[in-house]
Structures are given as C-alpha cells and as structure tokens.
Amino acid sequence: MTDTPASSTGQMAIETILTHEGRSPEDQFGFVNTPVYRGSTVLFKTLSDLEDQTQRFLYGRAGNPTTESVEAVITRLEGAHATKLVPSGLAAITIALLACLKSGDDLLISDSAYEPGRVFADGFLTRMGITTRYFDPRIGAGIAELMLPNTRAVLAESPGSLTFEVQDIPALAAAAKANGARLIVDNSWASPLYHQPLKLGADIVVHAATKMFVGHSDVLAGTVSATEEAWADVASTRTLLGFFTSGDDAYLVARGLRTLSIRMEAHQQRALDIARWLEAQDEVAEVIHPALPSHPDHALWKRDFTGSGSLFAFVLKPAPRASVAAFVDQMQIFSMGYSWGGYESLCLPVKPGKARSAKPWSHEGNLFRIHVGLEDVDDLKRDLADGLERYARSR
C-alpha cells in the first residue's frame, strides 16, 4: 500500500506524488519512510506457502519493500505498467536491449547515445550474433528507410548527453512499430518530470538513476520502465540476469526522489542562466542547449518537453590542449567528473568525434560538457569567466 490519498489521484501534482508515492507508514510501524531492508533469505511459514510461491517476497534477489518503494514512484511518474530498479544506468540499458533482441536480430542506436551502451552493443551483442547500426540522431521519420526485416529494437537518447540532439520520439516510435520493433528511450536528461517517452509511443524507458533521481553523487542505480506489452520480457530478462539493487542503495534513491521536483527546477534555472551568459562571451563559439532558441532542435524540444535539465555543452574557439588545461585545471568551483546530477557543478572536456560513426562531429573548437549544480550562479559565472580569460591568454 501507499499513503497517497485515494481520491483524485489522477489529478495529483508531481510534487505530491514525489512526496507520498511508494511510502506505506502503516506497514512500517508508523515510520514515515520505508526503512532499509537487508536480506537474502525470506522465510516461509508452511510447506503450502513454499509450494504455492504466492507470498509477497520469496528471495532477496527478487526485491524487497525498499526497492519496491522506488519502483512505485518511477512507475507513476513514467506512466508505465511497471518498473524495476537495477544497479546502474548501463544495467538498465543492457536489460532493455536483451529483452528485445536475440541472435540474428538487428539493432539501431542513435549516434549520440551513451558511450558505454555503444560499447556493450559493439562488444557483447556482436558476440551474441546481433548486428548494431547507428543512425543520425536527427533522422526522425527517415529511420523507416533503415529498417530491415530483422530490426527488432531502436535505442534513442533524447537529447544525447554529450552533443544534445533532440530526437523525434513519435516518429521513431511509429517507424519501429510498423516494423515490429520496440523503441527504447534513455530519459536521464529531462527525467519524467519534463519528458514522458511512453506517452509519445516508446515501449521501454531507461534511466541512469545515479544522476537526477539520486541527486547526491553517492550511489549507482538505474531504472527500467515499460508498457504492459513489453513488460514480461523486461521482467524475465532482469530475473535471468540476476540484476538486483540492495536495500541500502534503494533507500538513497528514494531519498533523492523526494526532492527531485525542487532540484530539477533549481538546476534548470541555473543552467539556463549560465547558458545564456555563455552565449555572450567572446571565447564561446557555440552553446548547445535544447531550451535555447539558438539550438537547431528547439522547436522539437518545445513540442515534446516541458522543461530542461542541468546538463548542456558549449564550444570554445579552436585552441591547443594547453588552453584546455588552462581553462579546467584551475577551476575553483567546477570540477571534472564523468557523472552529473549532483549538487556540485562539473565541467568536462569531451571529444565526441571518437565515438561517432553515422553522423560525424564536425564542429571546430573544443567542446565542454557542463553540469550546473546548486551553487550561487554569480560564483559559477566568475569561475567560468576566470577560466575563459586563462583560455584566451594561452590561445
């Protein structure tokens, strides 16, 4: 059960859902939060209970009240049939792909997708006898021309978390469905607060819960949500692979979810402020943020999204590696790190051209991915301004 009021739940605001969904104080002796359940063995009272296998929990690997509390929230937010909490965002991607594919099948992946997912496809799936091809993130309905009789899955990430192309999810979904394939969407950037791919036709949605859901940079987790039609394959694949998230990690995800709406709004406002400020700086050749009118996919973003995330990119004018080092090495507030979504701001130099194959990255200059945290915006601008001055001097 949950302590969410039964009346008018369909009209409930996101903030209320995040605060109440998944909690059942009446089952936890009145404690407001579902506690950490640690355990492998679940006991059966009678032989009939053991034989029937109908009690709520059978073994620790299948889940516990702490993991279920998180899954209930994400299912509600995504408008999904069900959700499973798994150990990482990459685990979520691998489960989703393996739920759709078998030996001899073909897979299409956006060229801007998360690089570890590409590595999994090019390595593990290739060994399984599955072919992987990459498509231009902006292909839209044109993906129908790439469909083969054995194409069984399409993996999109909208926007891509390095180069931020917004993908036409309804068009991709229509083409996939017409070919008997399933569309998987990585929704980590916007979260279900600002983007709901299942409502746009996707079959499966994955998240690196490590990022916005957790929000504190202190635990790895992922989620897989699906429609009723796709769910049986997702659930059985997760069970067969043995992916399980501990009660300790699940508790930290649940903690982060309670403040997700407040944090997303704060991150969004700060990121947009910084992005607009960067557009006016002399050393900046381009700012790549879908919520800015200057972004080539801005109209598509306005159509399908209700908000934006903390993450975007910018390109500095061409300069040698020494200038890049001068920019990032002496930052006082921004740090370098591979993740994002926490309270701390990050600025990471990236080279997307190394991974691209279908749509080469041709932008001149040095690309930086920036996650805007919860620090004071003026302090962040001063840190960036100092870095830009160092960059210009060394250029």
C-alpha positions as CSV (number, residue, x, y, z in Angstrom):
1,M,0.0,0.0,0.0
2,T,0.9,3.7,-0.2
3,D,-0.2,6.6,1.9
4,T,-1.1,8.6,-1.2
5,P,-4.7,9.7,-0.8
6,A,-7.1,7.6,-2.9
7,S,-9.3,10.4,-4.1
8,S,-8.4,12.4,-7.2
9,T,-5.0,10.7,-7.6
10,G,-5.2,11.2,-11.3
11,Q,-5.1,15.0,-10.8
12,M,-2.3,14.9,-8.3
13,A,0.7,17.2,-8.9
14,I,4.2,15.9,-9.4
15,E,5.4,17.3,-6.1
16,T,2.7,15.5,-4.2
17,I,3.4,12.2,-6.0
18,L,7.1,12.5,-5.2
19,T,6.4,13.2,-1.6
20,H,3.9,10.4,-1.0
21,E,4.1,7.7,-3.6
22,G,5.7,4.4,-2.5
23,R,5.5,5.1,1.2
24,S,3.4,2.9,3.5
25,P,3.8,4.1,7.1
26,E,1.1,1.7,8.2
27,D,3.3,-1.2,7.2
28,Q,6.4,0.3,8.9
29,F,5.0,0.9,12.4
30,G,4.2,4.4,11.5
31,F,7.7,5.4,10.3
32,V,7.3,7.9,7.5
33,N,10.0,6.4,5.2
34,T,10.3,2.8,4.2
35,P,13.4,1.6,6.0
36,V,16.4,-0.2,4.6
37,Y,15.6,-3.9,4.2
38,R,18.7,-6.0,4.1
39,G,18.3,-9.7,3.5
40,S,18.8,-12.7,1.2
41,T,16.6,-15.4,2.9
42,V,12.9,-14.9,3.2
43,L,11.1,-17.4,5.4
44,F,8.0,-19.5,4.7
45,K,5.7,-20.5,7.5
46,T,4.2,-23.7,6.0
47,L,5.0,-26.2,3.3
48,S,2.0,-25.0,1.4
49,D,3.4,-21.4,1.4
50,L,6.7,-22.8,0.0
51,E,5.0,-24.8,-2.7
52,D,2.5,-22.1,-3.7
53,Q,5.1,-19.4,-4.2
54,T,2.5,-16.7,-3.7
55,Q,3.7,-14.7,-0.8
56,R,4.8,-11.2,-1.5
57,F,8.6,-11.8,-1.2
58,L,10.3,-15.1,-2.0
59,Y,14.0,-14.3,-2.0
60,G,16.1,-11.2,-1.6
61,R,17.2,-11.0,-5.2
62,A,13.7,-10.5,-6.4
63,G,13.2,-7.3,-4.4
64,N,12.1,-6.1,-1.0
65,P,9.9,-3.2,0.4
66,T,12.7,-0.7,0.0
67,T,13.3,-1.4,-3.7
68,E,9.5,-1.6,-4.3
69,S,9.1,1.9,-2.8
70,V,11.3,3.4,-5.5
71,E,9.8,1.3,-8.3
72,A,6.3,2.6,-7.4
73,V,7.3,6.2,-7.7
74,I,9.0,5.8,-11.1
75,T,6.2,3.7,-12.5
76,R,3.8,6.5,-11.6
77,L,6.0,9.3,-13.0
78,E,6.6,7.5,-16.3
79,G,3.0,6.4,-16.8
80,A,4.4,2.8,-17.1
81,H,3.0,-0.6,-16.5
82,A,5.8,-1.4,-14.1
83,T,9.4,-0.6,-13.2
84,K,12.5,-2.4,-12.0
85,L,15.3,-0.8,-10.0
86,V,18.7,-2.1,-11.2
87,P,22.4,-1.5,-10.2
88,S,23.3,1.2,-12.8
89,G,22.2,3.1,-15.9
90,L,24.2,0.7,-18.0
91,A,22.5,-2.3,-16.4
92,A,19.2,-0.7,-17.4
93,I,20.3,-0.3,-21.0
94,T,21.6,-3.9,-21.2
95,I,18.4,-5.3,-19.7
96,A,16.2,-3.3,-22.1
97,L,18.3,-4.4,-25.1
98,L,18.4,-8.1,-24.2
99,A,14.7,-8.0,-23.5
100,C,14.1,-7.1,-27.2
101,L,16.9,-9.0,-29.0
102,K,18.1,-12.5,-29.8
103,S,20.8,-13.9,-32.0
104,G,20.3,-12.9,-35.6
105,D,18.5,-9.7,-34.8
106,D,19.4,-6.2,-35.9
107,L,19.6,-3.1,-33.6
108,L,19.6,0.6,-34.4
109,I,21.2,3.1,-32.0
110,S,21.3,6.8,-32.1
111,D,24.8,8.0,-32.9
112,S,24.7,10.4,-29.9
113,A,23.9,7.6,-27.4
114,Y,25.7,7.0,-24.1
115,E,29.1,5.5,-25.0
116,P,29.0,2.6,-22.5
117,G,25.8,1.4,-24.2
118,R,27.6,1.5,-27.6
119,V,30.5,-0.5,-26.2
120,F,28.0,-3.1,-24.9
121,A,26.3,-3.3,-28.3
122,D,29.6,-3.4,-30.3
123,G,31.1,-6.0,-28.0
124,F,28.7,-8.3,-26.1
125,L,25.8,-8.1,-28.6
126,T,28.2,-8.7,-31.5
127,R,29.4,-11.9,-29.8
128,M,25.7,-12.9,-29.5
129,G,25.3,-12.7,-33.3
130,I,23.3,-9.4,-33.1
131,T,24.2,-6.6,-35.6
132,T,24.3,-3.0,-34.5
133,R,23.9,0.0,-36.8
134,Y,24.0,3.7,-35.9
135,F,21.7,6.4,-37.2
136,D,21.8,10.2,-37.4
137,P,20.1,11.5,-34.2
138,R,18.0,13.9,-36.3
139,I,16.8,11.3,-38.8
140,G,13.2,11.3,-37.5
141,A,10.8,9.5,-39.8
142,G,13.7,8.8,-42.1
143,I,14.7,5.9,-39.9
144,A,12.0,3.9,-41.7
145,E,14.4,3.6,-44.6
146,L,17.0,1.9,-42.3
147,M,14.6,-0.7,-41.0
148,L,15.5,-4.3,-42.0
149,P,13.2,-7.3,-41.7
150,N,15.2,-8.4,-38.6
151,T,15.4,-5.0,-36.9
152,R,13.9,-5.6,-33.5
153,A,14.9,-2.6,-31.4
154,V,15.8,1.1,-31.7
155,L,17.7,2.8,-28.9
156,A,17.4,6.6,-28.6
157,E,18.7,9.1,-26.1
158,S,16.9,12.4,-26.3
159,P,18.8,14.6,-26.0
160,G,22.1,12.9,-26.3
161,S,24.2,13.6,-23.2
162,L,27.3,14.9,-25.0
163,T,26.0,16.7,-28.1
164,F,22.3,17.2,-27.1
165,E,20.5,16.4,-30.3
166,V,16.7,16.2,-29.6
167,Q,15.2,13.1,-31.3
168,D,11.7,12.9,-32.8
169,I,10.4,10.2,-30.5
170,P,6.9,9.9,-32.0
171,A,8.4,9.5,-35.5
172,L,10.9,6.9,-34.3
173,A,8.2,5.0,-32.4
174,A,5.9,4.9,-35.5
175,A,8.7,3.5,-37.7
176,A,9.7,0.9,-35.1
177,K,6.1,-0.2,-34.5
178,A,5.5,-0.5,-38.2
179,N,8.5,-2.8,-38.5
180,G,7.6,-4.9,-35.4
181,A,10.5,-3.4,-33.4
182,R,10.5,-1.8,-30.0
183,L,11.7,1.7,-29.1
184,I,13.9,2.1,-26.1
185,V,14.5,5.7,-24.8
186,D,17.1,6.9,-22.4
187,N,15.3,9.7,-20.5
188,S,18.0,10.5,-17.9
189,W,18.5,14.2,-19.0
190,A,14.9,15.5,-18.6
191,S,13.6,12.9,-16.2
192,P,9.8,12.0,-16.4
193,L,9.1,15.4,-14.8
194,Y,9.9,17.1,-18.1
195,H,9.6,14.3,-20.8
196,Q,7.5,11.2,-21.0
197,P,8.5,8.9,-23.9
198,L,6.0,6.2,-23.2
199,K,3.2,8.7,-23.9
200,L,4.9,9.5,-27.2
201,G,5.0,5.9,-28.3
202,A,8.1,4.4,-26.7
203,D,7.9,0.8,-25.4
204,I,10.7,1.0,-22.8
205,V,12.3,3.9,-20.9
206,V,15.6,3.6,-19.0
207,H,17.3,6.0,-16.6
208,A,20.7,6.4,-15.1
209,A,19.1,6.9,-11.7
210,T,22.6,7.7,-10.5
211,K,22.1,11.1,-11.9
212,M,18.9,13.2,-11.3
213,F,17.0,10.6,-9.3
214,V,19.7,10.2,-6.7
215,G,20.9,13.8,-6.9
216,H,23.8,13.4,-4.3
217,S,26.6,11.7,-6.3
218,D,26.7,8.9,-3.7
219,V,25.1,5.8,-5.2
220,L,24.8,4.0,-8.6
221,A,21.4,2.9,-9.8
222,G,19.3,2.5,-12.9
223,T,15.6,2.0,-13.7
224,V,13.8,0.2,-16.5
225,S,10.1,1.0,-17.1
226,A,7.9,-0.4,-19.8
227,T,4.4,-0.7,-21.3
228,E,2.3,-3.7,-20.4
229,E,3.1,-5.3,-23.7
230,A,6.8,-5.1,-23.2
231,W,6.9,-5.7,-19.5
232,A,7.0,-9.5,-19.4
233,D,10.2,-9.6,-21.5
234,V,11.8,-6.9,-19.4
235,A,10.9,-8.6,-16.1
236,S,12.1,-12.1,-17.2
237,T,15.4,-10.7,-18.6
238,R,16.2,-8.9,-15.3
239,T,15.4,-12.1,-13.4
240,L,17.6,-14.2,-15.6
241,L,20.5,-11.8,-15.4
242,G,20.2,-11.6,-11.6
243,F,20.5,-7.8,-11.5
244,F,19.4,-6.6,-8.1
245,T,19.8,-3.3,-6.2
246,S,20.4,-3.5,-2.5
247,G,18.1,-2.0,0.1
248,D,20.8,0.5,1.1
249,D,21.1,1.8,-2.4
250,A,17.4,1.8,-2.9
251,Y,16.9,3.9,0.2
252,L,19.3,6.5,-1.2
253,V,17.4,6.6,-4.5
254,A,14.1,7.1,-2.6
255,R,15.7,9.9,-0.6
256,G,16.7,11.7,-3.8
257,L,13.3,11.3,-5.4
258,R,11.5,13.2,-2.6
259,T,13.3,16.4,-3.7
260,L,13.5,15.7,-7.4
261,S,11.0,18.4,-8.5
262,I,12.6,21.1,-6.4
263,R,16.1,20.1,-7.5
264,M,15.2,19.9,-11.2
265,E,13.7,23.3,-11.2
266,A,16.7,24.8,-9.4
267,H,19.1,23.0,-11.8
268,Q,17.1,24.1,-14.8
269,Q,17.0,27.8,-13.8
270,R,20.7,27.9,-13.1
271,A,21.7,26.0,-16.2
272,L,19.6,28.3,-18.5
273,D,21.1,31.4,-16.8
274,I,24.7,30.1,-17.3
275,A,23.9,29.0,-20.9
276,R,22.6,32.5,-21.8
277,W,25.6,34.1,-20.2
278,L,28.0,31.9,-22.1
279,E,26.4,32.8,-25.4
280,A,27.5,36.4,-24.8
281,Q,31.2,35.5,-24.0
282,D,33.8,36.3,-26.7
283,E,35.7,32.9,-26.4
284,V,32.5,30.9,-26.8
285,A,31.8,29.8,-30.4
286,E,28.5,28.0,-29.6
287,V,26.3,27.0,-26.7
288,I,24.4,23.7,-27.2
289,H,21.3,23.7,-25.0
290,P,17.9,22.5,-26.4
291,A,15.9,25.0,-24.4
292,L,17.7,28.0,-26.1
293,P,16.2,29.4,-29.3
294,S,19.6,29.1,-30.9
295,H,19.5,25.3,-30.7
296,P,18.6,23.6,-34.1
297,D,16.1,21.3,-32.4
298,H,14.5,24.0,-30.2
299,A,11.1,23.6,-31.8
300,L,11.1,19.9,-31.3
301,W,12.1,20.3,-27.7
302,K,9.2,22.8,-27.2
303,R,6.8,20.2,-28.7
304,D,7.8,17.2,-26.6
305,F,9.4,18.6,-23.4
306,T,8.0,20.7,-20.5
307,G,11.4,21.6,-19.0
308,S,15.1,21.1,-19.3
309,G,17.9,19.6,-17.3
310,S,21.1,20.6,-15.7
311,L,23.4,19.4,-18.5
312,F,24.4,21.1,-21.7
313,A,27.5,21.8,-23.8
314,F,29.5,24.7,-25.2
315,V,32.2,25.0,-27.7
316,L,35.2,27.3,-27.2
317,K,37.1,28.7,-30.2
318,P,39.9,26.5,-31.5
319,A,43.0,26.3,-29.3
320,P,45.6,23.8,-28.3
321,R,45.5,21.3,-25.5
322,A,47.4,23.7,-23.2
323,S,44.5,26.2,-23.5
324,V,42.0,23.4,-22.5
325,A,44.2,22.6,-19.5
326,A,44.5,26.3,-18.5
327,F,40.7,26.5,-18.6
328,V,39.8,23.5,-16.5
329,D,42.8,22.8,-14.3
330,Q,42.5,26.0,-12.2
331,M,38.7,26.0,-11.7
332,Q,37.8,26.8,-8.2
333,I,34.1,25.6,-8.1
334,F,33.6,23.5,-11.3
335,S,35.2,20.1,-11.1
336,M,35.9,17.4,-13.7
337,G,33.9,14.1,-13.4
338,Y,32.1,11.7,-15.6
339,S,28.7,11.7,-14.0
340,W,26.2,14.5,-13.3
341,G,23.0,15.3,-11.4
342,G,24.6,16.1,-8.1
343,Y,24.7,19.3,-6.1
344,E,28.2,20.1,-7.3
345,S,28.9,21.7,-10.7
346,L,31.0,19.8,-13.3
347,C,32.8,20.9,-16.4
348,L,34.3,18.1,-18.6
349,P,36.2,18.5,-21.9
350,V,34.9,15.9,-24.3
351,K,35.7,14.6,-27.8
352,P,32.5,13.1,-29.2
353,G,34.1,12.6,-32.6
354,K,35.9,9.5,-31.4
355,A,32.7,7.5,-31.0
356,R,30.6,8.9,-33.8
357,S,30.1,6.8,-37.0
358,A,26.8,7.7,-38.6
359,K,26.9,11.5,-38.2
360,P,30.5,12.7,-37.7
361,W,31.1,15.5,-35.3
362,S,32.4,18.3,-37.4
363,H,32.3,21.3,-35.0
364,E,35.6,23.2,-34.8
365,G,36.9,24.2,-31.4
366,N,36.9,22.5,-28.0
367,L,33.7,21.0,-26.6
368,F,32.9,21.1,-22.9
369,R,30.0,19.4,-21.2
370,I,28.7,21.3,-18.2
371,H,26.5,20.2,-15.3
372,V,25.2,23.2,-13.4
373,G,24.8,22.3,-9.7
374,L,23.3,24.2,-6.8
375,E,26.0,26.8,-6.1
376,D,25.4,30.5,-6.4
377,V,25.1,31.4,-10.1
378,D,27.3,34.5,-9.8
379,D,30.0,32.5,-8.2
380,L,29.8,30.0,-11.1
381,K,30.0,32.8,-13.6
382,R,33.1,34.2,-12.0
383,D,34.7,30.8,-12.1
384,L,33.9,30.4,-15.7
385,A,34.9,33.9,-16.6
386,D,38.3,33.4,-15.0
387,G,38.7,30.2,-16.9
388,L,37.8,31.9,-20.2
389,E,40.4,34.6,-19.5
390,R,43.0,31.9,-19.0
391,Y,41.9,30.1,-22.1
392,A,42.2,33.3,-24.2
393,R,45.6,34.2,-22.8
394,S,47.0,30.7,-23.6
395,R,45.4,30.6,-27.0
